[in-house]
């Protein structure tokens, strides 16, 4: 059984989020939740929400298919962070100019599955 969850336009740069997602890739779901819970980065909260959604999607898919699923057997099979479209803002600068600021966003995609499905 495999399921996925996608969070789009998370308000943090993809470079910072990749540091956290590298810690959980390939790990057991319970171990991944423990790593994210005790990680002090802001990205950990965003990734934890997406991982929780992926686990819930796997449960719903198993229920729909009338299959047997143990949540403790799930693994983070694939975790990708892609760059989203940046929010373009301007701030004032010297001599009446405006200087652009890019507030970067990212897309989080997490796949969970059992060992048999990988």
Secondary structure by P-SEA (a helix, b strand, c coil): cccccccccccccaaaaaaaaaacccccaaaaaaaaaacccaaaaaaaaaaaaaaaaaaaaaaaacbbbbcccccccbbbbbbcbbbbbbbbcccbbbbbbbbbbbbbbbbbbccccc
